[in-house]
Amino acid sequence: GRGHIIDSPCPRCRGTGLTRKERNISVKVPPGIDEGYQLRLQGQGEMSADSDSPGDLYVLIHVAPHPYFKRDEDDLLYDLKIGFPQAALGAKVSVPTLEGNTEVDIPEGTQPREIIRLRGKGMPKFKGYGRGDLLLRVDIVVPEKLTQQQKTLLEELAKEFDQNVRPKSHRLRF
């Protein structure tokens, strides 16, 4: 159909020589890729009537948020919830990683919002070697309901530290 008039064009292509066809393409997404990157698939795009070869297909990457990891480049941030006794006395706790759970030593005297770094447990480096780190941000969980024995023990601990605590609850109601 180039350079001359077609008297009876094909009903499928209407004389262009091109037909629409839908197909699925498998795309290998490299490890460590982040939000907003584009992957170029050479020769996987549409054909043009003026060209003998197909164009390129560009795939825009969107990364779904993870339920408990937050990403900061190659590092991952995880909010680690521990109890006051674990923070004060130290503990060994199980922490999720990309490869599964791992045991982590919580040092004695760990403070709220303190960061514990697990080297090489983060995201694979995109277009590079190695991995980022997994950063555990310590969050100390305070129980909302205590038994009478637990309250008594905490009151004794407060006295030992010479700290004032609220006397037994007499709530003011307005």
C-alpha positions in Angstrom: 0.0 0.0 0.0 3.0 2.4 -0.1 3.2 4.7 -3.1 0.0 3.6 -4.8 -3.7 3.4 -4.3 -5.2 0.1 -3.3 -8.4 -0.6 -5.1 -9.7 -3.2 -2.7 -8.1 -2.8 0.7 -7.9 -5.7 3.2 -10.9 -5.4 5.6 -8.6 -6.2 8.6 -5.9 -3.6 8.0 -7.8 -1.2 5.7 -4.7 -1.1 3.4 -2.2 0.0 6.1 -0.5 -3.4 6.3 -0.9 -3.3 10.1 -3.4 -5.0 12.4 -4.0 -4.6 16.1 -3.0 -7.6 18.2 -3.0 -7.9 22.0 -0.3 -9.9 23.7 1.2 -10.5 27.1 4.8 -9.8 27.7 6.8 -11.1 30.6 9.0 -8.4 32.2 12.0 -9.2 34.4 12.0 -6.5 37.1 15.5 -6.1 38.5 16.0 -6.5 42.3 16.1 -3.2 44.2 14.2 -1.1 41.6 12.3 1.8 43.2 9.1 3.8 42.5 9.0 5.8 39.3 11.8 4.0 37.3 11.1 3.2 33.7 12.2 -0.1 32.0 12.8 0.1 28.2 11.9 -3.1 26.3 13.6 -2.7 22.9 11.5 -3.9 19.9 8.4 -4.7 22.0 6.4 -1.5 21.1 4.0 -0.8 18.3 4.8 -1.1 14.6 4.6 2.0 12.4 3.5 2.0 8.8 6.7 3.9 7.9 9.1 1.4 9.7 10.0 -2.2 9.3 10.8 -2.7 13.0 8.7 -2.2 16.1 9.3 0.6 18.5 10.2 0.3 22.2 7.8 -0.3 25.0 8.4 1.7 28.2 7.1 0.2 31.5 6.7 2.6 34.4 7.4 1.0 37.8 5.0 1.5 40.8 6.0 -0.2 44.0 3.2 -1.2 46.4 3.8 -0.2 50.0 4.8 -3.0 52.4 2.7 -3.7 55.4 5.5 -3.1 57.9 8.7 -2.1 56.2 9.3 1.5 55.0 11.9 2.1 52.3 14.6 4.8 52.4 16.6 4.2 49.2 18.4 0.8 49.9 17.6 0.8 53.6 14.4 -0.6 55.2 12.9 0.8 58.4 10.9 -1.4 60.8 9.2 -0.2 64.0 10.1 -2.8 66.6 7.7 -2.9 69.5 9.1 -4.2 72.7 8.1 -4.0 76.4 9.7 -1.9 79.1 11.3 -4.9 80.8 12.9 -6.0 77.5 14.2 -2.5 76.9 15.5 -2.1 80.5 17.0 -5.6 80.9 17.9 -6.5 77.4 16.4 -9.4 75.4 16.6 -11.5 72.3 13.7 -10.9 70.0 12.6 -12.3 66.6 12.5 -9.7 63.8 11.2 -10.1 60.2 13.6 -9.6 57.3 13.2 -10.0 53.6 14.6 -13.6 54.0 12.5 -14.6 57.0 12.7 -14.0 60.7 16.0 -13.5 62.5 17.0 -13.2 66.2 18.3 -9.8 67.4 19.9 -8.9 70.7 18.3 -5.9 72.3 21.0 -4.3 74.5 20.3 -3.5 78.2 19.0 0.1 78.6 17.7 0.5 75.1 15.8 3.8 74.8 12.6 4.6 72.9 13.2 5.7 69.2 16.7 4.2 69.4 17.9 2.7 66.0 19.4 -0.8 65.9 21.1 -1.4 62.5 21.2 -4.8 60.8 23.8 -4.5 58.1 23.1 -6.1 54.7 19.5 -7.0 55.6 17.8 -4.2 53.5 17.0 -3.9 49.8 19.4 -5.2 47.1 21.2 -2.2 45.5 19.7 -1.4 42.2 22.3 -1.6 39.4 25.0 -2.4 42.0 26.3 -4.9 44.4 25.4 -5.5 48.0 22.4 -4.6 50.1 21.1 -1.8 52.2 20.5 -2.1 56.0 17.5 -2.9 58.0 17.0 -0.2 60.6 15.0 -1.2 63.7 13.4 1.8 65.4 12.6 0.8 69.0 9.1 1.5 70.2 8.4 0.7 73.8 4.8 -0.6 74.3 3.1 0.5 77.6 0.4 -2.0 78.6 -3.1 -0.4 78.9 -4.4 -2.8 81.5 -2.4 -4.2 84.4 -3.3 -6.7 87.1 -3.2 -5.6 90.7 0.1 -7.5 91.2 1.7 -5.8 88.2 0.5 -2.4 89.5 2.0 -3.1 92.9 5.3 -4.2 91.4 5.5 -1.1 89.2 4.7 1.2 92.2 7.6 -0.5 94.1 9.9 0.0 91.1 8.9 3.7 91.0 9.7 4.1 94.7 13.1 2.5 94.1 13.8 5.0 91.3 12.4 7.8 93.5 9.8 8.7 90.9 6.3 10.0 91.7 3.4 8.0 90.3 -0.2 8.8 90.1 -2.0 7.5 93.2 -4.8 5.0 92.8 -7.2 6.2 90.1 -9.8 8.8 91.1 -10.9 10.1 87.8 -12.5 13.5 87.5 -15.6 13.5 85.5 -16.9 16.6 83.8 
